[in-house]
C-alpha cells in the first residue's frame, strides 16, 4: 500500500484506534509488545528505560541548579520540552515495570488503557516539541558570544531529544498517530501565547537583556510583532505538522502487530513462551474440555485450539503477536 493511502487512513480512524491499514490488510497494533508491558524493572528493557529516565531527570535538575535565577527557570520553553520528555519516559517505565493488565481477562487488543494512551500521546508531544525547540534554538537563538557550548547546553538542546527518539523508535516502537498532533498543537499555542504575554503584558525578565525583556531575542513581540507572529505561525502550522509527519514515517517500519493465526492445532511450551519478549497469546476463551466455543464476538477471525504444556489445558485463541 502506498504511503499516501496509509496517511489518509490515519484521518479516517479514531485517535486511539488500534486497527490500522497495512499492505497485508487491516492489522491490530500490539501495544503490550510495543511498550514491553509487565516485563519488570529487573529486565534488560526495564533497566534501559530506568537509565534513560535518570539521565533526562539529571539533565533537567542540573540545568535548574545552574540557572542564575532559579525562580524564573520555568518561564523558558526549553525546560518544559525536557519536562515533557520525563513524562513520556516515566509513563513508559511504569508500563514496563508494572504488570497491571492480565491478558487472560483483559481485551487489551481492543482498547488501550489510560496510562498507555498517556505514554502514546506524550511521546508525540515530547518528540515534536523537542524537535521544534532544538531546531529554533540552534538556527535562530544560539549566539556563540552569549551562549556557552557546554554539556548543560547540549543536554537541554539535543541530547535529551535524542534519548527520547531512540527509546520511542528503537525500544518502544511507538506507533505515532497523525491525529495526536492536536495535543502538540495545543501545547505550541500555549507556549507562543506565553511568550507574547510575557513580552507585551508582563514586561519583566530578571535576566540581563540590553534591548528588550523578551525571553528569546528571536521572539520580540513588543519590538518586532510582525517577525514574532511570522515565526509563531511557521512553528504552529509548519514545523509541528512537518515533524509529526516525519516521526510518523519513521515509526511505520517495525511496528508490532497482532497476527491472525492460521494452520492446525499447535503445541506451545508455556514456560518458554512466557519468557520470550512478547511471545504471548491473546486469549479469547479458555475451555478445559476442548469443546468449540458457542459464540464469538469476532467471527471474522480464525479460532483455533492451542495446547499449553505442561498442564495440557486447551485455550481458544485467535490472535498472536508477531515475534
Secondary structure, DSSP 8 states (H G I E B T S, - for coil): --HHHHHHHHHHS-TT--EEEETTEEEEE-HHHHTTTT--TTSHHHHHHHHHHHHHHHHHHHHHHHSSSGGGGGGSHHHHHHHHHHHHHHHHHHHHH-----TTT--TTT---HHHHHHHHHHHHHHHHHHHHHHHIIIII--TTTS--SHHHHIIIIIHHHHHHHIIIIIS-----GGGHHHHHHHHHHHHHHHHHIIIII----S--SS---SSTT--TTT-HHHHHHHHHHIIIIIHHHHHHHHHHHHHTT--EEEE--SS-EEEEHHHHHHSTT--EEEEEE-TT----S--S-TTS--EEEEEETTTEEEEEEEEE--
